[in-house]
């Protein structure tokens, strides 16, 4: 399982969905990487699940034309056979950024052997 590759690929998919007229297959691939129990704590402190994420993204194709997301300062906090916790900086080409802590679960059926369980975002000025 390649944690950094998964983080980079998922965010590349997200940027392509939000920044282009991508095919619906891209959103399906992004959502398939999430656990059914997925939760997101956004930069406003709101907690939402997979259904809310799905609904929000369904109407957001090309909402930020040309968007690119760069991942840096990647660090694995803990990695066991049952869970991976990582932290990274996410920079958006539109001028926003955030620190992210993510919890991923090993799952051999996914592209990089990981499924996203939880994401906690904190706005960042860097």
Number of C-alpha atoms within 10 A of each C-alpha: 13 10 20 17 12 20 21 16 16 18 18 18 18 21 23 23 26 23 19 16 12 15 11 11 10 14 19 12 15 18 21 14 22 20 18 14 11 20 21 19 17 16 15 9 11 9 13 13 16 18 13 13 14 14 10 11 16 14 10 13 21 16 14 16 15 13 19 18 21 14 19 14 9 17 14 14 12 11 15 9 7 9 15 20 19 20 21 19 22 24 19 15 14 12 9 13 20 19 22 21 20 20 21 25 20 19 16 11 10 15 16 18 16 24 25 24 22 20 19 19 21 16 15 14 10 11
